[in-house]
Amino acid sequence: MPDLFEPVSFAHGPTAPNRVMLSPLTNQQSHADGTLSDEEFTWLVMRAEGGFGITTTCASHVLQRGQGFPGQLGCFSDDHLPGLTRLAAAIKARGSLALVQLHHAGLRSPVELTGHSPVAPFDDGETGARALTTAEVEGVVEAFAAAALRCQRAGFDGVEVHGAHGYLLCQFLDAERNRRDDRYGGTPENRSRVFLEVVEAVRERCGEGFLLAVRLSPERFGVSTAEVVELYRRLVATGQVDLIDLSLWDVFKEAIDPAFEGRRLVDLFTALDRGATRLGAAGKLYAGADLRAGLEAGLDLVVLGRAAITNHDFPRLVEADPDARMRELPVSVGTLHAEGLSDRFVDYMRGWRGFVEE
């Protein structure tokens, strides 16, 4: 088992100084036009200062109409370059790798935010989303590649493609609703094709020295665990993906799919040959013992959300004390402010039951 605080190298891009990664976390702190705010800058740079080996932005939309939430950091325009450049330089100056998570919300893009009806792989009466044409899907692939190049120009070490949580790319995996009759629908191979095309386009555009990660949800959101396992295999086989980041909600939970009854989700993936591709996972990693258990399970990196919010320096705390734990919940507003959360971020966290002390 590797040590939490030993470096981890990747097939492409620089080496991370340790195996603790900041999860891409919604925080609603940027400006309405997607440009970086001082509040979001402070929040992220504090995590780099706090010892995270990889510091990842929130989901950053690659197209204006793909915005998923208020105050979302954008990467769809050169207008975003000054803020992205400032952010990348500051994260890297603290010794952390800097990643942007690339995102399109698909049918979860509110018209109130974007001014456009949402688009998705299929028509959806509940949200008013219409199905993308084949040419428009190709345009989405191009948008991911163009955004990745923009982030590279800004100085970031790499990007993570958001293929999880029921957003656009994940929506293509929905076997029940994605019944497209073009090359992006129907069979499992067709429904996962957009992932492979985005990976190929980003790698071609950004070259060999750029880190490329992909985030996956292996259950919920209309996806089949078996199909995500197969997609994982296909992504590894490309030789172009440096890191696959599993959003598990609980790293040690058992699969809900009856076909995998009694097996932990994480074990389905750590058992597979992954070549030079690294594997990380997020979900209920609240203490030093949890982080070590993640590596013992076969992960290369552990990805932290809640513990990173409550303690900006959680990696340093665990390095100093292997038994360290995140702050007990609920956390006071004053403490969250001291941890780099603005009022807007605190208001967002009030939606997480029991997180903010009232």
BALOBA-1460 file (C-alpha; in Angstrom, 3 decimals):
// residues 358
<rec num="1" residu="m" x="0.000" y="0.000" z="0.000"/>
<rec num="2" residu="p" x="1.415" y="3.423" z="-0.911"/>
<rec num="3" residu="d" x="1.755" y="6.065" z="1.761"/>
<rec num="4" residu="l" x="-0.760" y="8.923" z="1.666"/>
<rec num="5" residu="f" x="2.048" y="11.437" z="1.525"/>
<rec num="6" residu="e" x="4.234" y="9.925" z="-1.145"/>
<rec num="7" residu="p" x="4.055" y="11.410" z="-4.669"/>
<rec num="8" residu="v" x="1.896" y="9.896" z="-7.385"/>
<rec num="9" residu="s" x="2.915" y="10.113" z="-11.035"/>
<rec num="10" residu="f" x="0.693" y="10.029" z="-14.094"/>
<rec num="11" residu="a" x="1.159" y="8.871" z="-17.680"/>
<rec num="12" residu="h" x="0.720" y="12.484" z="-18.797"/>
<rec num="13" residu="g" x="1.355" y="15.688" z="-16.911"/>
<rec num="14" residu="p" x="3.246" y="16.417" z="-13.688"/>
<rec num="15" residu="t" x="3.529" y="14.348" z="-10.525"/>
<rec num="16" residu="a" x="1.248" y="15.133" z="-7.582"/>
<rec num="17" residu="p" x="3.085" y="15.641" z="-4.265"/>
<rec num="18" residu="n" x="0.695" y="13.373" z="-2.366"/>
<rec num="19" residu="r" x="-2.384" y="11.193" z="-2.809"/>
<rec num="20" residu="v" x="-5.020" y="13.514" z="-1.338"/>
<rec num="21" residu="m" x="-7.209" y="15.293" z="-3.899"/>
<rec num="22" residu="l" x="-9.787" y="18.028" z="-3.419"/>
<rec num="23" residu="s" x="-13.117" y="16.910" z="-4.819"/>
<rec num="24" residu="p" x="-14.709" y="19.286" z="-7.346"/>
<rec num="25" residu="l" x="-17.242" y="21.020" z="-5.105"/>
<rec num="26" residu="t" x="-20.146" y="23.267" z="-6.036"/>
<rec num="27" residu="n" x="-19.820" y="26.527" z="-4.106"/>
<rec num="28" residu="q" x="-21.783" y="29.171" z="-6.095"/>
<rec num="29" residu="q" x="-19.178" y="31.859" z="-5.414"/>
<rec num="30" residu="s" x="-18.183" y="33.066" z="-8.883"/>
<rec num="31" residu="h" x="-19.709" y="35.958" z="-10.803"/>
<rec num="32" residu="a" x="-22.892" y="35.617" z="-12.884"/>
<rec num="33" residu="d" x="-20.881" y="35.695" z="-16.128"/>
<rec num="34" residu="g" x="-18.676" y="32.816" z="-14.956"/>
<rec num="35" residu="t" x="-15.617" y="34.912" z="-14.188"/>
<rec num="36" residu="l" x="-13.641" y="34.070" z="-11.080"/>
<rec num="37" residu="s" x="-14.474" y="35.920" z="-7.865"/>
<rec num="38" residu="d" x="-12.082" y="36.712" z="-5.036"/>
<rec num="39" residu="e" x="-14.225" y="34.465" z="-2.812"/>
<rec num="40" residu="e" x="-13.772" y="31.408" z="-5.036"/>
<rec num="41" residu="f" x="-10.073" y="32.202" z="-5.433"/>
<rec num="42" residu="t" x="-9.652" y="32.301" z="-1.649"/>
<rec num="43" residu="w" x="-11.582" y="29.065" z="-1.095"/>
<rec num="44" residu="l" x="-9.488" y="27.080" z="-3.581"/>
<rec num="45" residu="v" x="-6.086" y="28.552" z="-2.802"/>
<rec num="46" residu="m" x="-6.586" y="27.832" z="0.904"/>
<rec num="47" residu="r" x="-6.979" y="24.120" z="0.032"/>
<rec num="48" residu="a" x="-3.741" y="24.180" z="-1.946"/>
<rec num="49" residu="e" x="-2.051" y="25.838" z="1.048"/>
<rec num="50" residu="g" x="-3.626" y="23.201" z="3.280"/>
<rec num="51" residu="g" x="-1.719" y="20.374" z="1.638"/>
<rec num="52" residu="f" x="-4.004" y="18.914" z="-1.022"/>
<rec num="53" residu="g" x="-1.839" y="17.265" z="-3.667"/>
<rec num="54" residu="i" x="-4.433" y="18.056" z="-6.346"/>
<rec num="55" residu="t" x="-6.764" y="21.050" z="-6.111"/>
<rec num="56" residu="t" x="-9.791" y="20.783" z="-8.391"/>
<rec num="57" residu="t" x="-12.230" y="23.573" z="-9.207"/>
<rec num="58" residu="c" x="-15.976" y="23.222" z="-9.043"/>
<rec num="59" residu="a" x="-17.735" y="21.993" z="-12.180"/>
<rec num="60" residu="s" x="-16.938" y="24.627" z="-14.811"/>
<rec num="61" residu="h" x="-19.313" y="24.851" z="-17.765"/>
<rec num="62" residu="v" x="-17.887" y="24.481" z="-21.262"/>
<rec num="63" residu="l" x="-20.864" y="26.190" z="-22.925"/>
<rec num="64" residu="q" x="-22.949" y="29.084" z="-21.630"/>
<rec num="65" residu="r" x="-26.146" y="27.094" z="-22.095"/>
<rec num="66" residu="g" x="-24.642" y="24.208" z="-20.124"/>
<rec num="67" residu="q" x="-24.601" y="26.107" z="-16.823"/>
<rec num="68" residu="g" x="-26.053" y="24.071" z="-13.985"/>
<rec num="69" residu="f" x="-26.125" y="26.339" z="-10.940"/>
<rec num="70" residu="p" x="-25.780" y="29.995" z="-9.918"/>
<rec num="71" residu="g" x="-22.318" y="31.406" z="-9.328"/>
<rec num="72" residu="q" x="-20.695" y="28.721" z="-11.469"/>
<rec num="73" residu="l" x="-17.114" y="29.200" z="-12.646"/>
<rec num="74" residu="g" x="-17.002" y="29.333" z="-16.450"/>
<rec num="75" residu="c" x="-14.410" y="28.143" z="-18.955"/>
<rec num="76" residu="f" x="-16.373" y="28.660" z="-22.182"/>
<rec num="77" residu="s" x="-14.975" y="32.060" z="-23.128"/>
<rec num="78" residu="d" x="-11.626" y="33.827" z="-23.310"/>
<rec num="79" residu="d" x="-13.220" y="36.350" z="-20.959"/>
<rec num="80" residu="h" x="-12.573" y="33.727" z="-18.266"/>
<rec num="81" residu="l" x="-8.836" y="33.511" z="-19.005"/>
<rec num="82" residu="p" x="-7.600" y="36.255" z="-16.639"/>
<rec num="83" residu="g" x="-9.291" y="34.704" z="-13.610"/>
<rec num="84" residu="l" x="-8.352" y="31.152" z="-14.570"/>
<rec num="85" residu="t" x="-4.744" y="32.218" z="-15.091"/>
<rec num="86" residu="r" x="-4.625" y="33.921" z="-11.691"/>
<rec num="87" residu="l" x="-6.136" y="30.858" z="-10.027"/>
<rec num="88" residu="a" x="-3.834" y="28.313" z="-11.690"/>
<rec num="89" residu="a" x="-0.731" y="30.293" z="-10.775"/>
<rec num="90" residu="a" x="-1.765" y="30.641" z="-7.140"/>
<rec num="91" residu="i" x="-2.631" y="26.954" z="-6.698"/>
<rec num="92" residu="k" x="0.627" y="25.812" z="-8.293"/>
<rec num="93" residu="a" x="2.642" y="28.312" z="-6.231"/>
<rec num="94" residu="r" x="1.394" y="26.457" z="-3.123"/>
<rec num="95" residu="g" x="2.801" y="23.158" z="-4.418"/>
<rec num="96" residu="s" x="-0.489" y="21.578" z="-5.538"/>
<rec num="97" residu="l" x="-1.491" y="20.396" z="-8.999"/>
<rec num="98" residu="a" x="-4.264" y="22.578" z="-10.473"/>
<rec num="99" residu="l" x="-7.214" y="20.981" z="-12.299"/>
<rec num="100" residu="v" x="-10.439" y="22.357" z="-13.755"/>
<rec num="101" residu="q" x="-13.491" y="20.100" z="-13.859"/>
<rec num="102" residu="l" x="-15.192" y="20.467" z="-17.254"/>
<rec num="103" residu="h" x="-18.992" y="20.276" z="-17.158"/>
<rec num="104" residu="h" x="-22.231" y="20.568" z="-19.092"/>
<rec num="105" residu="a" x="-25.443" y="20.160" z="-17.098"/>
<rec num="106" residu="g" x="-27.604" y="19.003" z="-20.021"/>
<rec num="107" residu="l" x="-31.252" y="18.698" z="-19.024"/>
<rec num="108" residu="r" x="-30.266" y="20.055" z="-15.593"/>
<rec num="109" residu="s" x="-29.451" y="23.503" z="-17.048"/>
<rec num="110" residu="p" x="-32.171" y="25.848" z="-15.743"/>
<rec num="111" residu="v" x="-33.612" y="28.196" z="-18.362"/>
<rec num="112" residu="e" x="-33.700" y="30.873" z="-15.653"/>
<rec num="113" residu="l" x="-29.884" y="30.836" z="-15.608"/>
<rec num="114" residu="t" x="-29.028" y="30.326" z="-19.256"/>
<rec num="115" residu="g" x="-31.908" y="31.975" z="-21.101"/>
<rec num="116" residu="h" x="-32.191" y="28.813" z="-23.207"/>
<rec num="117" residu="s" x="-34.292" y="25.693" z="-22.977"/>
<rec num="118" residu="p" x="-32.061" y="22.818" z="-21.873"/>
<rec num="119" residu="v" x="-30.654" y="20.229" z="-24.249"/>
<rec num="120" residu="a" x="-29.995" y="16.571" z="-23.553"/>
<rec num="121" residu="p" x="-29.420" y="13.283" z="-25.385"/>
<rec num="122" residu="f" x="-33.217" y="12.870" z="-25.493"/>
<rec num="123" residu="d" x="-36.409" y="14.912" z="-25.241"/>
<rec num="124" residu="d" x="-37.598" y="15.399" z="-21.674"/>
<rec num="125" residu="g" x="-41.070" y="16.739" z="-20.979"/>
<rec num="126" residu="e" x="-40.452" y="17.471" z="-17.298"/>
<rec num="127" residu="t" x="-37.592" y="19.920" z="-17.914"/>
<rec num="128" residu="g" x="-38.532" y="20.951" z="-21.436"/>
<rec num="129" residu="a" x="-35.205" y="19.645" z="-22.731"/>
<rec num="130" residu="r" x="-34.941" y="18.751" z="-26.394"/>
<rec num="131" residu="a" x="-32.687" y="16.133" z="-27.895"/>
<rec num="132" residu="l" x="-29.400" y="17.309" z="-29.329"/>
<rec num="133" residu="t" x="-28.863" y="16.667" z="-33.013"/>
<rec num="134" residu="t" x="-25.883" y="14.551" z="-34.026"/>
<rec num="135" residu="a" x="-24.074" y="17.694" z="-35.150"/>
<rec num="136" residu="e" x="-24.805" y="19.336" z="-31.801"/>
<rec num="137" residu="v" x="-23.344" y="16.362" z="-29.918"/>
<rec num="138" residu="e" x="-20.233" y="16.760" z="-32.034"/>
<rec num="139" residu="g" x="-20.291" y="20.439" z="-31.054"/>
<rec num="140" residu="v" x="-20.390" y="19.491" z="-27.370"/>
<rec num="141" residu="v" x="-17.313" y="17.303" z="-27.871"/>
<rec num="142" residu="e" x="-15.584" y="20.262" z="-29.490"/>
<rec num="143" residu="a" x="-16.649" y="22.536" z="-26.617"/>
<rec num="144" residu="f" x="-15.018" y="20.212" z="-24.066"/>
<rec num="145" residu="a" x="-11.810" y="20.157" z="-26.113"/>
<rec num="146" residu="a" x="-11.794" y="23.942" z="-26.588"/>
<rec num="147" residu="a" x="-12.379" y="24.505" z="-22.864"/>
<rec num="148" residu="a" x="-9.565" y="22.098" z="-21.983"/>
<rec num="149" residu="l" x="-7.197" y="24.009" z="-24.257"/>
<rec num="150" residu="r" x="-8.304" y="27.287" z="-22.666"/>
<rec num="151" residu="c" x="-7.526" y="25.861" z="-19.221"/>
<rec num="152" residu="q" x="-4.141" y="24.692" z="-20.462"/>
<rec num="153" residu="r" x="-3.431" y="28.196" z="-21.802"/>
<rec num="154" residu="a" x="-4.360" y="29.528" z="-18.355"/>
<rec num="155" residu="g" x="-1.651" y="27.367" z="-16.812"/>
<rec num="156" residu="f" x="-3.644" y="24.500" z="-15.335"/>
<rec num="157" residu="d" x="-1.930" y="21.122" z="-15.080"/>
<rec num="158" residu="g" x="-4.962" y="19.280" z="-16.373"/>
<rec num="159" residu="v" x="-8.724" y="18.866" z="-16.491"/>
<rec num="160" residu="e" x="-11.306" y="16.443" z="-15.204"/>
<rec num="161" residu="v" x="-14.216" y="15.592" z="-17.500"/>
<rec num="162" residu="h" x="-17.445" y="15.462" z="-15.483"/>
<rec num="163" residu="g" x="-19.204" y="12.287" z="-16.559"/>
<rec num="164" residu="a" x="-21.092" y="11.731" z="-13.307"/>
<rec num="165" residu="h" x="-24.107" y="12.834" z="-11.242"/>
<rec num="166" residu="g" x="-26.700" y="12.822" z="-14.016"/>
<rec num="167" residu="y" x="-25.212" y="15.727" z="-15.983"/>
<rec num="168" residu="l" x="-24.977" y="15.739" z="-19.773"/>
<rec num="169" residu="l" x="-22.336" y="13.077" z="-20.435"/>
<rec num="170" residu="c" x="-23.838" y="10.824" z="-17.766"/>
<rec num="171" residu="q" x="-27.277" y="11.311" z="-19.353"/>
<rec num="172" residu="f" x="-26.038" y="9.528" z="-22.487"/>
<rec num="173" residu="l" x="-25.549" y="6.369" z="-20.380"/>
<rec num="174" residu="d" x="-29.251" y="6.195" z="-19.447"/>
<rec num="175" residu="a" x="-30.429" y="3.054" z="-21.259"/>
<rec num="176" residu="e" x="-34.100" y="3.713" z="-20.563"/>
<rec num="177" residu="r" x="-34.219" y="7.231" z="-21.945"/>
<rec num="178" residu="n" x="-31.365" y="7.371" z="-24.444"/>
<rec num="179" residu="r" x="-32.937" y="5.661" z="-27.412"/>
<rec num="180" residu="r" x="-31.227" y="7.745" z="-30.048"/>
<rec num="181" residu="d" x="-30.869" y="6.111" z="-33.446"/>
<rec num="182" residu="d" x="-27.517" y="7.679" z="-34.280"/>
<rec num="183" residu="r" x="-24.054" y="6.631" z="-33.090"/>
<rec num="184" residu="y" x="-24.693" y="8.130" z="-29.617"/>
<rec num="185" residu="g" x="-27.657" y="6.006" z="-28.583"/>
<rec num="186" residu="g" x="-29.106" y="2.521" z="-28.291"/>
<rec num="187" residu="t" x="-26.298" y="0.074" z="-27.547"/>
<rec num="188" residu="p" x="-24.006" y="0.432" z="-24.512"/>
<rec num="189" residu="e" x="-21.112" y="1.103" z="-26.889"/>
<rec num="190" residu="n" x="-23.001" y="3.918" z="-28.596"/>
<rec num="191" residu="r" x="-24.243" y="5.457" z="-25.355"/>
<rec num="192" residu="s" x="-20.697" y="5.664" z="-23.996"/>
<rec num="193" residu="r" x="-19.190" y="6.885" z="-27.270"/>
<rec num="194" residu="v" x="-19.309" y="10.561" z="-26.293"/>
<rec num="195" residu="f" x="-16.927" y="9.870" z="-23.381"/>
<rec num="196" residu="l" x="-14.341" y="8.327" z="-25.702"/>
<rec num="197" residu="e" x="-14.705" y="11.137" z="-28.222"/>
<rec num="198" residu="v" x="-14.239" y="13.811" z="-25.552"/>
<rec num="199" residu="v" x="-11.134" y="12.044" z="-24.237"/>
<rec num="200" residu="e" x="-9.687" y="11.734" z="-27.731"/>
<rec num="201" residu="a" x="-10.451" y="15.368" z="-28.573"/>
<rec num="202" residu="v" x="-8.973" y="16.742" z="-25.338"/>
<rec num="203" residu="r" x="-5.813" y="14.657" z="-25.669"/>
<rec num="204" residu="e" x="-5.358" y="15.636" z="-29.314"/>
<rec num="205" residu="r" x="-5.875" y="19.316" z="-28.541"/>
<rec num="206" residu="c" x="-3.775" y="19.522" z="-25.369"/>
<rec num="207" residu="g" x="-0.966" y="17.067" z="-26.081"/>
<rec num="208" residu="e" x="0.949" y="14.585" z="-23.986"/>
<rec num="209" residu="g" x="2.009" y="16.858" z="-21.133"/>
<rec num="210" residu="f" x="-1.506" y="17.518" z="-19.850"/>
<rec num="211" residu="l" x="-3.261" y="15.514" z="-17.138"/>
<rec num="212" residu="l" x="-6.692" y="14.171" z="-18.129"/>
<rec num="213" residu="a" x="-9.126" y="12.763" z="-15.565"/>
<rec num="214" residu="v" x="-12.699" y="11.479" z="-15.906"/>
<rec num="215" residu="r" x="-15.304" y="11.399" z="-13.119"/>
<rec num="216" residu="l" x="-17.837" y="8.553" z="-13.177"/>
<rec num="217" residu="s" x="-20.919" y="7.542" z="-11.186"/>
<rec num="218" residu="p" x="-21.171" y="3.722" z="-11.113"/>
<rec num="219" residu="e" x="-24.795" y="3.653" z="-9.935"/>
<rec num="220" residu="r" x="-27.901" y="5.882" z="-9.656"/>
<rec num="221" residu="f" x="-28.703" y="8.525" z="-12.274"/>
<rec num="222" residu="g" x="-30.064" y="5.935" z="-14.696"/>
<rec num="223" residu="v" x="-26.715" y="4.189" z="-15.163"/>
<rec num="224" residu="s" x="-25.976" y="0.476" z="-15.039"/>
<rec num="225" residu="t" x="-23.083" y="-0.543" z="-12.799"/>
<rec num="226" residu="a" x="-22.029" y="-3.253" z="-15.248"/>
<rec num="227" residu="e" x="-21.975" y="-0.750" z="-18.100"/>
<rec num="228" residu="v" x="-19.903" y="1.729" z="-16.096"/>
<rec num="229" residu="v" x="-17.427" y="-1.059" z="-15.302"/>
<rec num="230" residu="e" x="-17.162" y="-1.687" z="-19.038"/>
<rec num="231" residu="l" x="-16.788" y="2.042" z="-19.747"/>
<rec num="232" residu="y" x="-13.996" y="2.126" z="-17.162"/>
<rec num="233" residu="r" x="-12.252" y="-0.677" z="-19.064"/>
<rec num="234" residu="r" x="-12.636" y="1.190" z="-22.346"/>
<rec num="235" residu="l" x="-11.294" y="4.425" z="-20.901"/>
<rec num="236" residu="v" x="-8.274" y="2.614" z="-19.473"/>
<rec num="237" residu="a" x="-7.688" y="0.887" z="-22.815"/>
<rec num="238" residu="t" x="-7.328" y="4.223" z="-24.613"/>
<rec num="239" residu="g" x="-4.085" y="4.881" z="-22.749"/>
<rec num="240" residu="q" x="-5.096" y="8.546" z="-22.780"/>
<rec num="241" residu="v" x="-6.799" y="8.856" z="-19.364"/>
<rec num="242" residu="d" x="-4.533" y="9.534" z="-16.398"/>
<rec num="243" residu="l" x="-7.071" y="9.322" z="-13.586"/>
<rec num="244" residu="i" x="-10.568" y="7.935" z="-13.142"/>
<rec num="245" residu="d" x="-12.362" y="9.553" z="-10.215"/>
<rec num="246" residu="l" x="-15.281" y="7.501" z="-8.869"/>
<rec num="247" residu="s" x="-18.032" y="9.400" z="-7.064"/>
<rec num="248" residu="l" x="-19.277" y="6.688" z="-4.702"/>
<rec num="249" residu="w" x="-21.008" y="8.750" z="-1.955"/>
<rec num="250" residu="d" x="-19.464" y="6.175" z="0.388"/>
<rec num="251" residu="v" x="-16.179" y="4.591" z="-0.664"/>
<rec num="252" residu="f" x="-16.912" y="1.446" z="1.316"/>
<rec num="253" residu="k" x="-20.602" y="0.893" z="0.453"/>
<rec num="254" residu="e" x="-21.933" y="-2.240" z="-1.167"/>
<rec num="255" residu="a" x="-23.324" y="-2.080" z="-4.688"/>
<rec num="256" residu="i" x="-27.090" y="-1.671" z="-4.946"/>
<rec num="257" residu="d" x="-27.228" y="-3.621" z="-8.221"/>
<rec num="258" residu="p" x="-28.436" y="-7.183" z="-7.368"/>
<rec num="259" residu="a" x="-25.907" y="-8.555" z="-9.870"/>
<rec num="260" residu="f" x="-23.141" y="-7.418" z="-7.507"/>
<rec num="261" residu="e" x="-24.865" y="-8.211" z="-4.219"/>
<rec num="262" residu="g" x="-22.493" y="-8.361" z="-1.261"/>
<rec num="263" residu="r" x="-19.622" y="-6.682" z="-3.116"/>
<rec num="264" residu="r" x="-18.261" y="-3.233" z="-2.399"/>
<rec num="265" residu="l" x="-18.454" y="-0.849" z="-5.328"/>
<rec num="266" residu="v" x="-14.823" y="0.138" z="-4.957"/>
<rec num="267" residu="d" x="-13.725" y="-3.497" z="-5.220"/>
<rec num="268" residu="l" x="-15.385" y="-3.880" z="-8.625"/>
<rec num="269" residu="f" x="-12.924" y="-1.319" z="-9.995"/>
<rec num="270" residu="t" x="-9.765" y="-1.962" z="-7.993"/>
<rec num="271" residu="a" x="-9.895" y="-5.604" z="-9.139"/>
<rec num="272" residu="l" x="-9.539" y="-4.559" z="-12.795"/>
<rec num="273" residu="d" x="-6.278" y="-4.034" z="-14.641"/>
<rec num="274" residu="r" x="-5.826" y="-0.292" z="-14.964"/>
<rec num="275" residu="g" x="-2.394" y="-0.111" z="-16.525"/>
<rec num="276" residu="a" x="-0.954" y="3.374" z="-16.052"/>
<rec num="277" residu="t" x="-4.349" y="4.914" z="-15.245"/>
<rec num="278" residu="r" x="-4.704" y="5.978" z="-11.630"/>
<rec num="279" residu="l" x="-7.882" y="5.385" z="-9.636"/>
<rec num="280" residu="g" x="-9.386" y="7.715" z="-7.051"/>
<rec num="281" residu="a" x="-12.703" y="7.735" z="-5.218"/>
<rec num="282" residu="a" x="-14.785" y="10.041" z="-3.057"/>
<rec num="283" residu="g" x="-17.358" y="9.329" z="-0.369"/>
<rec num="284" residu="k" x="-17.434" y="9.604" z="3.434"/>
<rec num="285" residu="l" x="-13.690" y="9.972" z="3.903"/>
<rec num="286" residu="y" x="-13.816" y="11.818" z="7.201"/>
<rec num="287" residu="a" x="-10.710" y="10.676" z="9.121"/>
<rec num="288" residu="g" x="-7.116" y="9.675" z="8.595"/>
<rec num="289" residu="a" x="-8.120" y="6.041" z="9.084"/>
<rec num="290" residu="d" x="-10.671" y="6.374" z="6.241"/>
<rec num="291" residu="l" x="-8.013" y="7.741" z="3.897"/>
<rec num="292" residu="r" x="-5.668" y="4.866" z="4.676"/>
<rec num="293" residu="a" x="-8.508" y="2.369" z="4.259"/>
<rec num="294" residu="g" x="-9.134" y="3.795" z="0.791"/>
<rec num="295" residu="l" x="-5.547" y="3.121" z="-0.212"/>
<rec num="296" residu="e" x="-5.719" y="-0.320" z="1.403"/>
<rec num="297" residu="a" x="-8.731" y="-1.040" z="-0.816"/>
<rec num="298" residu="g" x="-6.513" y="-0.440" z="-3.846"/>
<rec num="299" residu="l" x="-7.076" y="3.221" z="-4.659"/>
<rec num="300" residu="d" x="-4.198" y="5.386" z="-5.850"/>
<rec num="301" residu="l" x="-5.752" y="8.606" z="-4.528"/>
<rec num="302" residu="v" x="-8.451" y="9.597" z="-2.066"/>
<rec num="303" residu="v" x="-10.821" y="12.431" z="-2.998"/>
<rec num="304" residu="l" x="-12.202" y="14.606" z="-0.202"/>
<rec num="305" residu="g" x="-15.349" y="16.721" z="-0.065"/>
<rec num="306" residu="r" x="-16.844" y="17.412" z="3.370"/>
<rec num="307" residu="a" x="-13.546" y="17.111" z="5.214"/>
<rec num="308" residu="a" x="-12.046" y="19.639" z="2.813"/>
<rec num="309" residu="i" x="-14.862" y="22.095" z="3.532"/>
<rec num="310" residu="t" x="-14.634" y="21.838" z="7.309"/>
<rec num="311" residu="n" x="-10.811" y="21.773" z="7.410"/>
<rec num="312" residu="h" x="-8.887" y="23.513" z="4.641"/>
<rec num="313" residu="d" x="-5.690" y="21.879" z="5.893"/>
<rec num="314" residu="f" x="-7.037" y="18.375" z="6.450"/>
<rec num="315" residu="p" x="-4.087" y="16.690" z="4.667"/>
<rec num="316" residu="r" x="-1.612" y="18.476" z="6.923"/>
<rec num="317" residu="l" x="-3.664" y="17.523" z="9.988"/>
<rec num="318" residu="v" x="-3.545" y="13.838" z="9.012"/>
<rec num="319" residu="e" x="0.155" y="14.024" z="8.204"/>
<rec num="320" residu="a" x="0.810" y="15.392" z="11.707"/>
<rec num="321" residu="d" x="-1.687" y="13.066" z="13.421"/>
<rec num="322" residu="p" x="-2.748" y="9.858" z="11.603"/>
<rec num="323" residu="d" x="-5.872" y="9.714" z="13.794"/>
<rec num="324" residu="a" x="-7.077" y="13.217" z="12.894"/>
<rec num="325" residu="r" x="-10.732" y="13.654" z="12.013"/>
<rec num="326" residu="m" x="-12.689" y="16.406" z="10.291"/>
<rec num="327" residu="r" x="-14.578" y="18.876" z="12.482"/>
<rec num="328" residu="e" x="-17.736" y="17.585" z="14.078"/>
<rec num="329" residu="l" x="-20.954" y="18.696" z="12.422"/>
<rec num="330" residu="p" x="-22.707" y="21.068" z="12.540"/>
<rec num="331" residu="v" x="-20.046" y="23.734" z="12.020"/>
<rec num="332" residu="s" x="-20.564" y="27.348" z="13.034"/>
<rec num="333" residu="v" x="-20.825" y="30.062" z="10.423"/>
<rec num="334" residu="g" x="-17.819" y="31.807" z="11.945"/>
<rec num="335" residu="t" x="-15.689" y="28.696" z="11.604"/>
<rec num="336" residu="l" x="-16.772" y="28.202" z="7.993"/>
<rec num="337" residu="h" x="-15.859" y="31.811" z="7.241"/>
<rec num="338" residu="a" x="-12.443" y="31.196" z="8.790"/>
<rec num="339" residu="e" x="-12.117" y="28.142" z="6.546"/>
<rec num="340" residu="g" x="-12.548" y="30.313" z="3.457"/>
<rec num="341" residu="l" x="-16.278" y="29.996" z="2.763"/>
<rec num="342" residu="s" x="-18.113" y="33.169" z="1.768"/>
<rec num="343" residu="d" x="-21.687" y="33.911" z="2.810"/>
<rec num="344" residu="r" x="-22.888" y="32.532" z="-0.525"/>
<rec num="345" residu="f" x="-21.056" y="29.268" z="0.004"/>
<rec num="346" residu="v" x="-22.361" y="28.996" z="3.573"/>
<rec num="347" residu="d" x="-25.914" y="29.548" z="2.294"/>
<rec num="348" residu="y" x="-25.384" y="26.750" z="-0.210"/>
<rec num="349" residu="m" x="-24.094" y="24.454" z="2.539"/>
<rec num="350" residu="r" x="-27.294" y="25.074" z="4.510"/>
<rec num="351" residu="g" x="-28.876" y="22.746" z="1.947"/>
<rec num="352" residu="w" x="-26.726" y="19.905" z="3.314"/>
<rec num="353" residu="r" x="-28.745" y="18.715" z="6.301"/>
<rec num="354" residu="g" x="-26.956" y="19.152" z="9.610"/>
<rec num="355" residu="f" x="-23.850" y="20.788" z="8.159"/>
<rec num="356" residu="v" x="-24.226" y="24.426" z="9.267"/>
<rec num="357" residu="e" x="-24.909" y="25.302" z="12.874"/>
<rec num="358" residu="e" x="-27.979" y="27.552" z="13.159"/>
